[in-house]
Amino acid sequence: MFYDYVEFENQTQVAYSNVLADGSVEVSVERPVELGFNSALCSLPSFVWRDIVGFSNDELAQIDNFVHNNAPLILRLAREVSKEYA
């Protein structure tokens, strides 16, 4: 399950998962386009990106910078939501 974190003016949305069994948290980034979505997934705390579709290298660098800057709060929120549903 993913929880909304932020939506940017260009409709790009960032969401995070609860803490997974291996202790990681998934960050999902999606932006609507004409026939679907641009998307990417990042695993925290390793910051490994995968399943990148439609984002340019420059866009992904900006998103990566945002995720790095917000990772402490995202991880804390994921831990809190995981406690609520444990």
MARTOR-58858 format. One record per residue: residue number from 1; x, z, y of N, C-alpha, C in turn. Coordinates in steps of 0.2 Angstrom, whole numbers. Atoms other than C-alpha are relative to their C-alpha. Layout:
<node><num>NUM</num><n_east>X</n_east><n_up>Z</n_up><n_north>Y</n_north><ca_east>X</ca_east><ca_up>Z</ca_up><ca_north>Y</ca_north><c_east>X</c_east><c_up>Z</c_up><c_north>Y</c_north></node>
...
# end
This chain:
<node><num>1</num><n_east>4</n_east><n_up>0</n_up><n_north>-6</n_north><ca_east>0</ca_east><ca_up>0</ca_up><ca_north>0</ca_north><c_east>4</c_east><c_up>0</c_up><c_north>6</c_north></node>
<node><num>2</num><n_east>-4</n_east><n_up>0</n_up><n_north>-6</n_north><ca_east>6</ca_east><ca_up>-4</ca_up><ca_north>17</ca_north><c_east>-4</c_east><c_up>3</c_up><c_north>6</c_north></node>
<node><num>3</num><n_east>3</n_east><n_up>-3</n_up><n_north>-6</n_north><ca_east>3</ca_east><ca_up>5</ca_up><ca_north>34</ca_north><c_east>2</c_east><c_up>-3</c_up><c_north>6</c_north></node>
<node><num>4</num><n_east>-2</n_east><n_up>3</n_up><n_north>-6</n_north><ca_east>3</ca_east><ca_up>-3</ca_up><ca_north>51</ca_north><c_east>5</c_east><c_up>4</c_up><c_north>4</c_north></node>
<node><num>5</num><n_east>-5</n_east><n_up>-3</n_up><n_north>-4</n_north><ca_east>18</ca_east><ca_up>1</ca_up><ca_north>62</ca_north><c_east>-1</c_east><c_up>-2</c_up><c_north>7</c_north></node>
<node><num>6</num><n_east>0</n_east><n_up>3</n_up><n_north>-7</n_north><ca_east>17</ca_east><ca_up>-11</ca_up><ca_north>77</ca_north><c_east>-2</c_east><c_up>-7</c_up><c_north>-1</c_north></node>
<node><num>7</num><n_east>2</n_east><n_up>7</n_up><n_north>0</n_north><ca_east>10</ca_east><ca_up>-27</ca_up><ca_north>82</ca_north><c_east>3</c_east><c_up>-2</c_up><c_north>7</c_north></node>
<node><num>8</num><n_east>-3</n_east><n_up>2</n_up><n_north>-6</n_north><ca_east>20</ca_east><ca_up>-37</ca_up><ca_north>95</ca_north><c_east>-5</c_east><c_up>-5</c_up><c_north>4</c_north></node>
<node><num>9</num><n_east>4</n_east><n_up>5</n_up><n_north>-4</n_north><ca_east>13</ca_east><ca_up>-49</ca_up><ca_north>109</ca_north><c_east>-1</c_east><c_up>-6</c_up><c_north>-4</c_north></node>
<node><num>10</num><n_east>0</n_east><n_up>6</n_up><n_north>4</n_north><ca_east>16</ca_east><ca_up>-64</ca_up><ca_north>98</ca_north><c_east>-4</c_east><c_up>1</c_up><c_north>-7</c_north></node>
<node><num>11</num><n_east>4</n_east><n_up>-2</n_up><n_north>6</n_north><ca_east>5</ca_east><ca_up>-56</ca_up><ca_north>84</ca_north><c_east>4</c_east><c_up>1</c_up><c_north>-6</c_north></node>
<node><num>12</num><n_east>-4</n_east><n_up>-2</n_up><n_north>6</n_north><ca_east>20</ca_east><ca_up>-52</ca_up><ca_north>73</ca_north><c_east>-2</c_east><c_up>7</c_up><c_north>-1</c_north></node>
<node><num>13</num><n_east>2</n_east><n_up>-6</n_up><n_north>2</n_north><ca_east>15</ca_east><ca_up>-37</ca_up><ca_north>63</ca_north><c_east>5</c_east><c_up>3</c_up><c_north>-4</c_north></node>
<node><num>14</num><n_east>-5</n_east><n_up>-3</n_up><n_north>4</n_north><ca_east>27</ca_east><ca_up>-24</ca_up><ca_north>56</ca_north><c_east>-4</c_east><c_up>6</c_up><c_north>-4</c_north></node>
<node><num>15</num><n_east>4</n_east><n_up>-6</n_up><n_north>4</n_north><ca_east>20</ca_east><ca_up>-12</ca_up><ca_north>42</ca_north><c_east>5</c_east><c_up>3</c_up><c_north>-5</c_north></node>
<node><num>16</num><n_east>-5</n_east><n_up>-3</n_up><n_north>4</n_north><ca_east>29</ca_east><ca_up>0</ca_up><ca_north>30</ca_north><c_east>-4</c_east><c_up>3</c_up><c_north>-6</c_north></node>
<node><num>17</num><n_east>3</n_east><n_up>-3</n_up><n_north>6</n_north><ca_east>25</ca_east><ca_up>6</ca_up><ca_north>12</ca_north><c_east>1</c_east><c_up>7</c_up><c_north>0</c_north></node>
<node><num>18</num><n_east>-2</n_east><n_up>-7</n_up><n_north>2</n_north><ca_east>25</ca_east><ca_up>23</ca_up><ca_north>5</ca_north><c_east>6</c_east><c_up>0</c_up><c_north>-3</c_north></node>
<node><num>19</num><n_east>-7</n_east><n_up>-1</n_up><n_north>4</n_north><ca_east>41</ca_east><ca_up>30</ca_up><ca_north>-3</ca_north><c_east>-2</c_east><c_up>-3</c_up><c_north>-7</c_north></node>
<node><num>20</num><n_east>0</n_east><n_up>3</n_up><n_north>7</n_north><ca_east>43</ca_east><ca_up>20</ca_up><ca_north>-19</ca_north><c_east>3</c_east><c_up>4</c_up><c_north>-5</c_north></node>
<node><num>21</num><n_east>-3</n_east><n_up>-4</n_up><n_north>6</n_north><ca_east>48</ca_east><ca_up>27</ca_up><ca_north>-36</ca_north><c_east>8</c_east><c_up>1</c_up><c_north>1</c_north></node>
<node><num>22</num><n_east>-8</n_east><n_up>0</n_up><n_north>-1</n_north><ca_east>67</ca_east><ca_up>23</ca_up><ca_north>-32</ca_north><c_east>2</c_east><c_up>3</c_up><c_north>6</c_north></node>
<node><num>23</num><n_east>-2</n_east><n_up>-4</n_up><n_north>-6</n_north><ca_east>66</ca_east><ca_up>32</ca_up><ca_north>-15</ca_north><c_east>0</c_east><c_up>-5</c_up><c_north>6</c_north></node>
<node><num>24</num><n_east>0</n_east><n_up>4</n_up><n_north>-5</n_north><ca_east>65</ca_east><ca_up>16</ca_up><ca_north>-5</ca_north><c_east>-6</c_east><c_up>-1</c_up><c_north>3</c_north></node>
<node><num>25</num><n_east>6</n_east><n_up>2</n_up><n_north>-4</n_north><ca_east>53</ca_east><ca_up>10</ca_up><ca_north>8</ca_north><c_east>0</c_east><c_up>-7</c_up><c_north>2</c_north></node>
<node><num>26</num><n_east>1</n_east><n_up>7</n_up><n_north>-1</n_north><ca_east>47</ca_east><ca_up>-8</ca_up><ca_north>10</ca_north><c_east>-3</c_east><c_up>-1</c_up><c_north>7</c_north></node>
<node><num>27</num><n_east>2</n_east><n_up>2</n_up><n_north>-7</n_north><ca_east>45</ca_east><ca_up>-15</ca_up><ca_north>28</ca_north><c_east>-2</c_east><c_up>-7</c_up><c_north>-1</c_north></node>
<node><num>28</num><n_east>2</n_east><n_up>6</n_up><n_north>0</n_north><ca_east>34</ca_east><ca_up>-30</ca_up><ca_north>29</ca_north><c_east>-1</c_east><c_up>-3</c_up><c_north>7</c_north></node>
<node><num>29</num><n_east>1</n_east><n_up>3</n_up><n_north>-7</n_north><ca_east>34</ca_east><ca_up>-42</ca_up><ca_north>44</ca_north><c_east>-3</c_east><c_up>-7</c_up><c_north>-1</c_north></node>
<node><num>30</num><n_east>4</n_east><n_up>6</n_up><n_north>0</n_north><ca_east>21</ca_east><ca_up>-55</ca_up><ca_north>46</ca_north><c_east>-2</c_east><c_up>-3</c_up><c_north>7</c_north></node>
<node><num>31</num><n_east>3</n_east><n_up>4</n_up><n_north>-6</n_north><ca_east>16</ca_east><ca_up>-68</ca_up><ca_north>59</ca_north><c_east>-4</c_east><c_up>-5</c_up><c_north>-2</c_north></node>
<node><num>32</num><n_east>4</n_east><n_up>6</n_up><n_north>2</n_north><ca_east>1</ca_east><ca_up>-79</ca_up><ca_north>58</ca_north><c_east>2</c_east><c_up>-6</c_up><c_north>3</c_north></node>
<node><num>33</num><n_east>-1</n_east><n_up>6</n_up><n_north>-2</n_north><ca_east>4</ca_east><ca_up>-97</ca_up><ca_north>59</ca_north><c_east>-6</c_east><c_up>-5</c_up><c_north>-2</c_north></node>
<node><num>34</num><n_east>6</n_east><n_up>4</n_up><n_north>1</n_north><ca_east>-8</ca_east><ca_up>-112</ca_up><ca_north>58</ca_north><c_east>-3</c_east><c_up>0</c_up><c_north>-7</c_north></node>
<node><num>35</num><n_east>3</n_east><n_up>1</n_up><n_north>7</n_north><ca_east>-9</ca_east><ca_up>-113</ca_up><ca_north>39</ca_north><c_east>2</c_east><c_up>6</c_up><c_north>-4</c_north></node>
<node><num>36</num><n_east>-2</n_east><n_up>-6</n_up><n_north>4</n_north><ca_east>-4</ca_east><ca_up>-95</ca_up><ca_north>34</ca_north><c_east>4</c_east><c_up>5</c_up><c_north>4</c_north></node>
<node><num>37</num><n_east>-5</n_east><n_up>-5</n_up><n_north>-4</n_north><ca_east>10</ca_east><ca_up>-83</ca_up><ca_north>39</ca_north><c_east>7</c_east><c_up>-1</c_up><c_north>-1</c_north></node>
<node><num>38</num><n_east>-7</n_east><n_up>-1</n_up><n_north>1</n_north><ca_east>28</ca_east><ca_up>-82</ca_up><ca_north>42</ca_north><c_east>1</c_east><c_up>7</c_up><c_north>-3</c_north></node>
<node><num>39</num><n_east>0</n_east><n_up>-6</n_up><n_north>3</n_north><ca_east>34</ca_east><ca_up>-67</ca_up><ca_north>32</ca_north><c_east>7</c_east><c_up>2</c_up><c_north>-2</c_north></node>
<node><num>40</num><n_east>-6</n_east><n_up>-3</n_up><n_north>3</n_north><ca_east>49</ca_east><ca_up>-56</ca_up><ca_north>27</ca_north><c_east>-1</c_east><c_up>7</c_up><c_north>-2</c_north></node>
<node><num>41</num><n_east>0</n_east><n_up>-7</n_up><n_north>3</n_north><ca_east>52</ca_east><ca_up>-40</ca_up><ca_north>17</ca_north><c_east>7</c_east><c_up>3</c_up><c_north>1</c_north></node>
<node><num>42</num><n_east>-7</n_east><n_up>-4</n_up><n_north>-1</n_north><ca_east>66</ca_east><ca_up>-27</ca_up><ca_north>21</ca_north><c_east>-1</c_east><c_up>6</c_up><c_north>-4</c_north></node>
<node><num>43</num><n_east>0</n_east><n_up>-6</n_up><n_north>4</n_north><ca_east>70</ca_east><ca_up>-13</ca_up><ca_north>9</ca_north><c_east>4</c_east><c_up>5</c_up><c_north>4</c_north></node>
<node><num>44</num><n_east>-3</n_east><n_up>-5</n_up><n_north>-4</n_north><ca_east>75</ca_east><ca_up>3</ca_up><ca_north>18</ca_north><c_east>2</c_east><c_up>6</c_up><c_north>-6</c_north></node>
<node><num>45</num><n_east>-5</n_east><n_up>0</n_up><n_north>-5</n_north><ca_east>87</ca_east><ca_up>12</ca_up><ca_north>18</ca_north><c_east>6</c_east><c_up>-5</c_up><c_north>-1</c_north></node>
<node><num>46</num><n_east>-5</n_east><n_up>4</n_up><n_north>1</n_north><ca_east>98</ca_east><ca_up>-2</ca_up><ca_north>12</ca_north><c_east>0</c_east><c_up>-6</c_up><c_north>5</c_north></node>
<node><num>47</num><n_east>0</n_east><n_up>6</n_up><n_north>-5</n_north><ca_east>92</ca_east><ca_up>-15</ca_up><ca_north>25</ca_north><c_east>1</c_east><c_up>-7</c_up><c_north>-4</c_north></node>
<node><num>48</num><n_east>0</n_east><n_up>6</n_up><n_north>3</n_north><ca_east>91</ca_east><ca_up>-29</ca_up><ca_north>12</ca_north><c_east>-6</c_east><c_up>-4</c_up><c_north>1</c_north></node>
<node><num>49</num><n_east>6</n_east><n_up>4</n_up><n_north>-1</n_north><ca_east>80</ca_east><ca_up>-43</ca_up><ca_north>17</ca_north><c_east>-1</c_east><c_up>-5</c_up><c_north>-6</c_north></node>
<node><num>50</num><n_east>2</n_east><n_up>5</n_up><n_north>5</n_north><ca_east>71</ca_east><ca_up>-55</ca_up><ca_north>5</ca_north><c_east>-7</c_east><c_up>-3</c_up><c_north>2</c_north></node>
<node><num>51</num><n_east>7</n_east><n_up>4</n_up><n_north>-1</n_north><ca_east>56</ca_east><ca_up>-67</ca_up><ca_north>4</ca_north><c_east>-1</c_east><c_up>-2</c_up><c_north>7</c_north></node>
<node><num>52</num><n_east>0</n_east><n_up>2</n_up><n_north>-7</n_north><ca_east>60</ca_east><ca_up>-74</ca_up><ca_north>21</ca_north><c_east>-3</c_east><c_up>-7</c_up><c_north>0</c_north></node>
<node><num>53</num><n_east>3</n_east><n_up>7</n_up><n_north>0</n_north><ca_east>48</ca_east><ca_up>-88</ca_up><ca_north>25</ca_north><c_east>-2</c_east><c_up>-1</c_up><c_north>8</c_north></node>
<node><num>54</num><n_east>3</n_east><n_up>2</n_up><n_north>-6</n_north><ca_east>46</ca_east><ca_up>-96</ca_up><ca_north>42</ca_north><c_east>4</c_east><c_up>3</c_up><c_north>6</c_north></node>
<node><num>55</num><n_east>-3</n_east><n_up>-3</n_up><n_north>-5</n_north><ca_east>57</ca_east><ca_up>-85</ca_up><ca_north>53</ca_north><c_east>7</c_east><c_up>-3</c_up><c_north>1</c_north></node>
<node><num>56</num><n_east>-7</n_east><n_up>3</n_up><n_north>-1</n_north><ca_east>73</ca_east><ca_up>-93</ca_up><ca_north>61</ca_north><c_east>5</c_east><c_up>6</c_up><c_north>0</c_north></node>
<node><num>57</num><n_east>-6</n_east><n_up>-5</n_up><n_north>0</n_north><ca_east>90</ca_east><ca_up>-84</ca_up><ca_north>60</ca_north><c_east>0</c_east><c_up>4</c_up><c_north>6</c_north></node>
<node><num>58</num><n_east>0</n_east><n_up>-4</n_up><n_north>-6</n_north><ca_east>88</ca_east><ca_up>-79</ca_up><ca_north>78</ca_north><c_east>-6</c_east><c_up>5</c_up><c_north>0</c_north></node>
<node><num>59</num><n_east>6</n_east><n_up>-4</n_up><n_north>1</n_north><ca_east>70</ca_east><ca_up>-72</ca_up><ca_north>75</ca_north><c_east>2</c_east><c_up>6</c_up><c_north>-5</c_north></node>
<node><num>60</num><n_east>-1</n_east><n_up>-5</n_up><n_north>5</n_north><ca_east>76</ca_east><ca_up>-63</ca_up><ca_north>60</ca_north><c_east>5</c_east><c_up>5</c_up><c_north>2</c_north></node>
<node><num>61</num><n_east>-5</n_east><n_up>-5</n_up><n_north>-3</n_north><ca_east>91</ca_east><ca_up>-55</ca_up><ca_north>69</ca_north><c_east>-3</c_east><c_up>5</c_up><c_north>5</c_north></node>
<node><num>62</num><n_east>4</n_east><n_up>-5</n_up><n_north>-4</n_north><ca_east>79</ca_east><ca_up>-48</ca_up><ca_north>82</ca_north><c_east>-4</c_east><c_up>5</c_up><c_north>-4</c_north></node>
<node><num>63</num><n_east>5</n_east><n_up>-5</n_up><n_north>4</n_north><ca_east>67</ca_east><ca_up>-41</ca_up><ca_north>69</ca_north><c_east>5</c_east><c_up>5</c_up><c_north>-4</c_north></node>
<node><num>64</num><n_east>-4</n_east><n_up>-4</n_up><n_north>3</n_north><ca_east>82</ca_east><ca_up>-34</ca_up><ca_north>60</ca_north><c_east>3</c_east><c_up>6</c_up><c_north>4</c_north></node>
<node><num>65</num><n_east>-2</n_east><n_up>-5</n_up><n_north>-5</n_north><ca_east>88</ca_east><ca_up>-25</ca_up><ca_north>76</ca_north><c_east>-6</c_east><c_up>5</c_up><c_north>1</c_north></node>
<node><num>66</num><n_east>6</n_east><n_up>-5</n_up><n_north>-1</n_north><ca_east>70</ca_east><ca_up>-18</ca_up><ca_north>78</ca_north><c_east>0</c_east><c_up>4</c_up><c_north>-6</c_north></node>
<node><num>67</num><n_east>0</n_east><n_up>-4</n_up><n_north>6</n_north><ca_east>70</ca_east><ca_up>-12</ca_up><ca_north>60</ca_north><c_east>5</c_east><c_up>5</c_up><c_north>0</c_north></node>
<node><num>68</num><n_east>-6</n_east><n_up>-5</n_up><n_north>0</n_north><ca_east>87</ca_east><ca_up>-4</ca_up><ca_north>62</ca_north><c_east>-1</c_east><c_up>6</c_up><c_north>5</c_north></node>
<node><num>69</num><n_east>1</n_east><n_up>-5</n_up><n_north>-5</n_north><ca_east>82</ca_east><ca_up>5</ca_up><ca_north>78</ca_north><c_east>-6</c_east><c_up>4</c_up><c_north>-2</c_north></node>
<node><num>70</num><n_east>6</n_east><n_up>-4</n_up><n_north>1</n_north><ca_east>65</ca_east><ca_up>11</ca_up><ca_north>71</ca_north><c_east>1</c_east><c_up>3</c_up><c_north>-7</c_north></node>
<node><num>71</num><n_east>0</n_east><n_up>-2</n_up><n_north>7</n_north><ca_east>71</ca_east><ca_up>15</ca_up><ca_north>53</ca_north><c_east>-1</c_east><c_up>8</c_up><c_north>-1</c_north></node>
<node><num>72</num><n_east>1</n_east><n_up>-7</n_up><n_north>1</n_north><ca_east>72</ca_east><ca_up>34</ca_up><ca_north>55</ca_north><c_east>-7</c_east><c_up>2</c_up><c_north>1</c_north></node>
<node><num>73</num><n_east>7</n_east><n_up>-2</n_up><n_north>0</n_north><ca_east>54</ca_east><ca_up>35</ca_up><ca_north>61</ca_north><c_east>-4</c_east><c_up>-3</c_up><c_north>-5</c_north></node>
<node><num>74</num><n_east>3</n_east><n_up>4</n_up><n_north>6</n_north><ca_east>48</ca_east><ca_up>22</ca_up><ca_north>48</ca_north><c_east>1</c_east><c_up>4</c_up><c_north>-6</c_north></node>
<node><num>75</num><n_east>-1</n_east><n_up>-4</n_up><n_north>6</n_north><ca_east>56</ca_east><ca_up>32</ca_up><ca_north>34</ca_north><c_east>-4</c_east><c_up>7</c_up><c_north>1</c_north></node>
<node><num>76</num><n_east>3</n_east><n_up>-7</n_up><n_north>-1</n_north><ca_east>49</ca_east><ca_up>49</ca_up><ca_north>41</ca_north><c_east>-8</c_east><c_up>-1</c_up><c_north>-1</c_north></node>
<node><num>77</num><n_east>7</n_east><n_up>1</n_up><n_north>1</n_north><ca_east>31</ca_east><ca_up>41</ca_up><ca_north>42</ca_north><c_east>-1</c_east><c_up>-1</c_up><c_north>-7</c_north></node>
<node><num>78</num><n_east>1</n_east><n_up>2</n_up><n_north>8</n_north><ca_east>33</ca_east><ca_up>34</ca_up><ca_north>24</ca_north><c_east>0</c_east><c_up>7</c_up><c_north>-4</c_north></node>
<node><num>79</num><n_east>0</n_east><n_up>-7</n_up><n_north>4</n_north><ca_east>38</ca_east><ca_up>52</ca_up><ca_north>18</ca_north><c_east>-6</c_east><c_up>4</c_up><c_north>1</c_north></node>
<node><num>80</num><n_east>6</n_east><n_up>-3</n_up><n_north>-2</n_north><ca_east>23</ca_east><ca_up>59</ca_up><ca_north>27</ca_north><c_east>-6</c_east><c_up>-2</c_up><c_north>-4</c_north></node>
<node><num>81</num><n_east>5</n_east><n_up>3</n_up><n_north>3</n_north><ca_east>11</ca_east><ca_up>47</ca_up><ca_north>20</ca_north><c_east>0</c_east><c_up>1</c_up><c_north>-8</c_north></node>
<node><num>82</num><n_east>-1</n_east><n_up>-1</n_up><n_north>7</n_north><ca_east>18</ca_east><ca_up>49</ca_up><ca_north>3</ca_north><c_east>-2</c_east><c_up>7</c_up><c_north>-2</c_north></node>
<node><num>83</num><n_east>2</n_east><n_up>-7</n_up><n_north>1</n_north><ca_east>15</ca_east><ca_up>68</ca_up><ca_north>4</ca_north><c_east>-7</c_east><c_up>0</c_up><c_north>-1</c_north></node>
<node><num>84</num><n_east>7</n_east><n_up>0</n_up><n_north>-1</n_north><ca_east>-3</ca_east><ca_up>65</ca_up><ca_north>9</ca_north><c_east>-3</c_east><c_up>-3</c_up><c_north>-7</c_north></node>
<node><num>85</num><n_east>3</n_east><n_up>3</n_up><n_north>6</n_north><ca_east>-6</ca_east><ca_up>54</ca_up><ca_north>-7</ca_north><c_east>3</c_east><c_up>2</c_up><c_north>-6</c_north></node>
<node><num>86</num><n_east>-3</n_east><n_up>-2</n_up><n_north>6</n_north><ca_east>4</ca_east><ca_up>63</ca_up><ca_north>-19</ca_north><c_east>-4</c_east><c_up>4</c_up><c_north>-5</c_north></node>
# end
